[in-house]
Amino acid sequence: MKKNWRIMGVVNITPDSFSDGGLFYDVDSAAAHALKLADEGADILDVGGESTRPGAKIVPEYTERSRVIPVIEKLIETTNAVISIDTRKPGIAREAVKAGASIWNDVSALTYAPDSLETAADLSCEIVLMHAQGDPEIMQDNPAYGDVVETVYAYLAGRIEACVNAGIDEKRLIIDPGIGFGKTLDHNLALFANLDRFTKLGPPVLLGASRKRFIAAVDKEGAAADRVGGSIAAVIAGLNQGVSIFRVHDVAATRQALAVASAIG
């Protein structure tokens, strides 16, 4: 049976990420966690040094660099998994790719800095373009849309066009509707109901819904680590609508769920 999906394991090297902030906050523990995710079946390891949880503040570039680059350098020596850098900053992306990363996962869709597009054009890596309404610090204050699906679709179409115009091969692009990034529960559910629409834009679709607050809003409040069941449900909903990359914390459970769902057909 041909596998038509990839799992991206979350490697947060931050003190304040919503689910695992502070758990893997040094090079050795972060690398060990990443290797565990690879052993569990992660195809991609997404290394991030700046939290993008609701309310998170900007991290200075020198701080972010000191968190992520040593971990990437260590992982390149110890795993065959693809390394992704989760950053809005083109300088960090450039250094991460030099260290061995081959995906730049940018929650700002290359809009954070004036030279983001130019930097992405210079690099040979894949690029994740994600939709977010507002910066993490304020994005959940009062998110509003006329039609969230149409707005997100049009935004991602525009970012794809901007990338192509900047000289970035569309084959290098991945798109992410940005579940939880400046969206209410109703907005998130509307996007889930229309995930197949985004596959029509061309690039592979990435879904990052793991352990997010909308799960607690649907079921019950609780710790992020208690949202594994809801996370798996979100993954299967995405799989059934053509999503091909899943950014998750719980890799082993996700791999098993995807394998079984794919075998059932």
Kinemage of the C-alpha trace (Angstrom):
@kinemage 1
@onewidth
@group {chain A} dominant
@subgroup {mainchain}
@vectorlist {calphas} color= white
{ca met a 1} P 0.000 0.000 0.000
{ca lys a 2} L 1.456 3.344 -1.047
{ca lys a 3} L 1.772 5.923 1.725
{ca asn a 4} L 0.449 9.296 0.572
{ca trp a 5} L 0.919 11.302 3.737
{ca arg a 6} L 3.726 12.633 5.911
{ca ile a 7} L 3.819 13.209 9.662
{ca met a 8} L 5.543 16.338 10.977
{ca gly a 9} L 6.548 15.957 14.618
{ca val a 10} L 6.550 19.083 16.794
{ca val a 11} L 9.862 19.954 18.475
{ca asn a 12} L 9.300 23.092 20.565
{ca ile a 13} L 12.416 24.544 22.188
{ca thr a 14} L 10.509 27.199 24.080
{ca pro a 15} L 9.502 27.949 27.678
{ca asp a 16} L 5.944 28.948 26.770
{ca ser a 17} L 4.456 26.860 23.953
{ca phe a 18} L 0.835 25.958 24.768
{ca ser a 19} L 1.304 22.189 25.003
{ca asp a 20} L 4.912 21.379 25.807
{ca gly a 21} L 6.624 24.668 26.621
{ca gly a 22} L 9.668 24.153 28.822
{ca leu a 23} L 9.688 20.359 28.553
{ca phe a 24} L 12.512 20.189 26.006
{ca tyr a 25} L 14.312 23.449 26.601
{ca asp a 26} L 17.955 22.499 26.077
{ca val a 27} L 19.842 20.992 23.165
{ca asp a 28} L 20.136 17.471 24.538
{ca ser a 29} L 16.529 17.091 25.710
{ca ala a 30} L 15.146 18.676 22.522
{ca ala a 31} L 17.272 16.421 20.308
{ca ala a 32} L 16.330 13.352 22.335
{ca his a 33} L 12.644 14.214 22.024
{ca ala a 34} L 13.019 14.748 18.273
{ca leu a 35} L 14.753 11.391 17.841
{ca lys a 36} L 11.936 9.728 19.802
{ca leu a 37} L 9.403 11.281 17.415
{ca ala a 38} L 11.427 10.024 14.442
{ca asp a 39} L 11.488 6.518 15.931
{ca glu a 40} L 7.704 6.716 16.355
{ca gly a 41} L 7.263 7.483 12.674
{ca ala a 42} L 7.751 11.208 12.107
{ca asp a 43} L 8.880 11.885 8.542
{ca ile a 44} L 9.617 15.534 9.374
{ca leu a 45} L 10.884 17.139 12.590
{ca asp a 46} L 9.655 20.721 12.943
{ca val a 47} L 12.092 22.619 15.162
{ca gly a 48} L 10.864 25.911 16.624
{ca gly a 49} L 12.356 28.409 19.063
{ca glu a 50} L 9.567 31.000 19.241
{ca ser a 51} L 6.120 30.170 20.580
{ca thr a 52} L 3.178 31.144 18.373
{ca arg a 53} L 0.509 30.300 20.965
{ca pro a 54} L -2.211 32.930 21.478
{ca gly a 55} L -0.737 35.817 23.444
{ca ala a 56} L 2.894 34.904 22.744
{ca lys a 57} L 5.386 37.742 22.428
{ca ile a 58} L 8.138 38.097 19.832
{ca val a 59} L 11.431 36.420 20.722
{ca pro a 60} L 14.665 38.268 19.822
{ca glu a 61} L 16.440 36.747 16.857
{ca tyr a 62} L 19.622 35.982 18.811
{ca thr a 63} L 17.596 34.053 21.397
{ca glu a 64} L 15.701 32.079 18.779
{ca arg a 65} L 18.947 31.297 16.953
{ca ser a 66} L 20.613 29.991 20.121
{ca arg a 67} L 17.674 27.649 20.712
{ca val a 68} L 17.237 26.069 17.283
{ca ile a 69} L 20.523 25.978 15.374
{ca pro a 70} L 22.416 23.674 17.791
{ca val a 71} L 19.483 21.266 17.829
{ca ile a 72} L 19.293 21.162 14.027
{ca glu a 73} L 23.034 20.574 13.807
{ca lys a 74} L 22.731 17.674 16.235
{ca leu a 75} L 19.754 16.140 14.452
{ca ile a 76} L 21.446 16.260 11.067
{ca glu a 77} L 24.140 14.013 12.531
{ca thr a 78} L 21.749 11.560 14.181
{ca thr a 79} L 18.612 11.061 12.057
{ca asn a 80} L 17.516 10.680 8.456
{ca ala a 81} L 14.238 12.479 9.117
{ca val a 82} L 13.658 15.709 7.204
{ca ile a 83} L 14.308 18.772 9.355
{ca ser a 84} L 11.952 21.749 9.243
{ca ile a 85} L 12.550 25.159 10.806
{ca asp a 86} L 9.467 26.781 12.317
{ca thr a 87} L 10.222 30.500 12.173
{ca arg a 88} L 8.939 33.799 10.821
{ca lys a 89} L 12.426 35.288 10.589
{ca pro a 90} L 14.313 34.954 7.278
{ca gly a 91} L 17.698 35.202 8.998
{ca ile a 92} L 16.885 32.207 11.177
{ca ala a 93} L 15.562 30.297 8.160
{ca arg a 94} L 18.739 30.958 6.216
{ca glu a 95} L 20.955 29.722 9.054
{ca ala a 96} L 18.728 26.695 9.656
{ca val a 97} L 18.896 25.648 6.002
{ca lys a 98} L 22.662 26.103 6.083
{ca ala a 99} L 22.722 23.805 9.116
{ca gly a 100} L 20.701 21.170 7.257
{ca ala a 101} L 16.995 22.017 7.421
{ca ser a 102} L 15.105 21.470 4.173
{ca ile a 103} L 11.696 22.981 5.026
{ca trp a 104} L 10.916 26.538 6.158
{ca asn a 105} L 7.595 26.523 8.038
{ca asp a 106} L 6.476 30.166 8.241
{ca val a 107} L 3.249 30.994 10.086
{ca ser a 108} L 3.325 34.452 8.489
{ca ala a 109} L 3.444 33.042 4.921
{ca leu a 110} L 6.588 35.077 4.174
{ca thr a 111} L 5.053 38.417 5.233
{ca tyr a 112} L 6.824 38.982 8.559
{ca ala a 113} L 9.955 40.657 7.186
{ca pro a 114} L 10.624 42.719 4.021
{ca asp a 115} L 13.203 40.210 2.784
{ca ser a 116} L 11.221 37.027 3.499
{ca leu a 117} L 10.235 36.396 -0.128
{ca glu a 118} L 13.717 37.190 -1.393
{ca thr a 119} L 15.274 34.845 1.159
{ca ala a 120} L 12.854 32.053 0.277
{ca ala a 121} L 13.692 32.489 -3.401
{ca asp a 122} L 17.399 32.150 -2.613
{ca leu a 123} L 16.931 28.970 -0.584
{ca ser a 124} L 16.273 25.578 -2.156
{ca cys a 125} L 14.008 24.294 0.608
{ca glu a 126} L 10.275 23.628 0.703
{ca ile a 127} L 8.203 26.510 2.100
{ca val a 128} L 5.070 26.236 4.257
{ca leu a 129} L 2.710 29.189 3.776
{ca met a 130} L 0.199 29.457 6.621
{ca his a 131} L -2.784 31.754 7.085
{ca ala a 132} L -3.024 33.729 10.324
{ca gln a 133} L -5.178 36.720 11.192
{ca gly a 134} L -2.944 39.023 13.247
{ca asp a 135} L 0.236 38.321 15.204
{ca pro a 136} L 0.158 35.594 17.894
{ca glu a 137} L 0.082 38.200 20.668
{ca ile a 138} L -3.313 39.574 19.556
{ca met a 139} L -4.730 37.053 17.078
{ca gln a 140} L -7.385 35.642 19.416
{ca asp a 141} L -8.612 38.999 20.770
{ca asn a 142} L -11.617 39.217 18.451
{ca pro a 143} L -11.131 37.337 15.166
{ca ala a 144} L -13.768 38.191 12.567
{ca tyr a 145} L -14.413 37.199 8.941
{ca gly a 146} L -17.144 37.679 6.392
{ca asp a 147} L -16.569 34.148 5.057
{ca val a 148} L -13.614 32.459 6.703
{ca val a 149} L -13.214 29.772 4.026
{ca glu a 150} L -13.233 32.256 1.146
{ca thr a 151} L -10.907 34.636 3.022
{ca val a 152} L -8.333 31.986 3.847
{ca tyr a 153} L -8.547 30.504 0.343
{ca ala a 154} L -8.007 33.891 -1.293
{ca tyr a 155} L -5.133 34.718 1.048
{ca leu a 156} L -3.275 31.488 0.328
{ca ala a 157} L -3.891 31.861 -3.404
{ca gly a 158} L -2.390 35.341 -3.171
{ca arg a 159} L 0.647 34.133 -1.264
{ca ile a 160} L 1.248 31.364 -3.820
{ca glu a 161} L 1.122 33.996 -6.566
{ca ala a 162} L 3.505 36.269 -4.641
{ca cys a 163} L 5.962 33.403 -4.253
{ca val a 164} L 5.854 32.466 -7.933
{ca asn a 165} L 6.332 36.121 -8.892
{ca ala a 166} L 9.367 36.222 -6.589
{ca gly a 167} L 10.937 33.300 -8.439
{ca ile a 168} L 9.947 30.484 -6.087
{ca asp a 169} L 9.000 27.267 -7.872
{ca glu a 170} L 5.419 26.344 -6.926
{ca lys a 171} L 6.600 22.746 -6.499
{ca arg a 172} L 8.441 23.918 -3.378
{ca leu a 173} L 5.278 25.249 -1.723
{ca ile a 174} L 3.034 23.750 0.968
{ca ile a 175} L -0.088 25.499 2.273
{ca asp a 176} L -1.671 25.511 5.735
{ca pro a 177} L -5.104 27.037 6.532
{ca gly a 178} L -3.887 27.898 10.028
{ca ile a 179} L -6.303 26.209 12.410
{ca gly a 180} L -6.453 28.242 15.632
{ca phe a 181} L -4.492 31.200 14.305
{ca gly a 182} L -6.911 34.098 14.648
{ca lys a 183} L -10.015 31.896 14.453
{ca thr a 184} L -12.960 31.093 16.701
{ca leu a 185} L -14.360 27.595 17.139
{ca asp a 186} L -16.902 28.215 14.375
{ca his a 187} L -14.174 29.471 12.040
{ca asn a 188} L -12.077 26.365 12.694
{ca leu a 189} L -15.007 24.019 12.129
{ca ala a 190} L -15.877 25.774 8.860
{ca leu a 191} L -12.314 25.301 7.653
{ca phe a 192} L -12.416 21.615 8.617
{ca ala a 193} L -15.616 21.181 6.641
{ca asn a 194} L -13.904 22.608 3.567
{ca leu a 195} L -10.340 21.290 3.729
{ca asp a 196} L -10.754 19.625 0.339
{ca arg a 197} L -11.247 23.085 -1.168
{ca phe a 198} L -7.664 24.009 -0.328
{ca thr a 199} L -6.252 21.015 -2.187
{ca lys a 200} L -7.496 22.684 -5.385
{ca leu a 201} L -4.898 25.435 -4.954
{ca gly a 202} L -2.219 22.971 -6.082
{ca pro a 203} L 0.431 22.637 -3.363
{ca pro a 204} L 0.191 19.920 -0.691
{ca val a 205} L -1.970 20.882 2.292
{ca leu a 206} L -0.560 20.764 5.825
{ca leu a 207} L -2.893 20.513 8.817
{ca gly a 208} L -1.756 21.639 12.262
{ca ala a 209} L -4.609 20.926 14.680
{ca ser a 210} L -2.809 18.852 17.289
{ca arg a 211} L -3.978 19.434 20.886
{ca lys a 212} L -5.430 22.854 20.019
{ca arg a 213} L -8.041 24.707 22.062
{ca phe a 214} L -10.908 24.079 19.656
{ca ile a 215} L -10.831 20.430 20.779
{ca ala a 216} L -11.509 21.453 24.381
{ca ala a 217} L -14.230 23.811 23.180
{ca val a 218} L -15.970 20.939 21.393
{ca asp a 219} L -15.596 18.389 24.198
{ca lys a 220} L -14.415 19.690 27.568
{ca glu a 221} L -11.774 21.915 29.083
{ca gly a 222} L -8.586 20.236 30.168
{ca ala a 223} L -4.836 20.060 29.718
{ca ala a 224} L -3.497 20.113 26.170
{ca ala a 225} L -2.030 16.628 26.632
{ca asp a 226} L -5.560 15.293 27.218
{ca arg a 227} L -6.658 16.242 23.680
{ca val a 228} L -5.091 13.318 21.834
{ca gly a 229} L -8.414 11.786 20.825
{ca gly a 230} L -9.622 15.041 19.329
{ca ser a 231} L -6.297 15.490 17.582
{ca ile a 232} L -6.615 12.067 15.943
{ca ala a 233} L -10.170 12.852 14.849
{ca ala a 234} L -8.903 16.041 13.209
{ca val a 235} L -6.164 14.121 11.395
{ca ile a 236} L -8.603 11.581 9.972
{ca ala a 237} L -10.961 14.359 8.880
{ca gly a 238} L -8.023 15.909 7.055
{ca leu a 239} L -6.930 12.646 5.494
{ca asn a 240} L -10.421 12.081 4.117
{ca gln a 241} L -10.287 15.474 2.396
{ca gly a 242} L -6.881 15.182 0.773
{ca val a 243} L -4.568 16.663 3.419
{ca ser a 244} L -1.130 15.087 3.043
{ca ile a 245} L 1.005 16.511 5.873
{ca phe a 246} L -0.007 16.403 9.539
{ca arg a 247} L 1.823 18.489 12.163
{ca val a 248} L 1.343 16.689 15.483
{ca his a 249} L 2.675 16.186 18.995
{ca asp a 250} L 1.531 12.558 19.338
{ca val a 251} L 3.349 10.862 16.494
{ca ala a 252} L 2.919 7.186 17.373
{ca ala a 253} L -0.852 7.449 17.792
{ca thr a 254} L -1.161 9.529 14.635
{ca arg a 255} L 0.923 7.111 12.561
{ca gln a 256} L -1.198 4.179 13.682
{ca ala a 257} L -4.453 6.024 12.984
{ca leu a 258} L -3.292 7.081 9.519
{ca ala a 259} L -2.035 3.600 8.679
{ca val a 260} L -5.317 1.967 9.679
{ca ala a 261} L -7.504 4.604 7.999
{ca ser a 262} L -5.454 4.299 4.808
{ca ala a 263} L -5.728 0.497 4.850
{ca ile a 264} L -9.494 0.652 5.334
{ca gly a 265} L -9.728 3.090 2.429
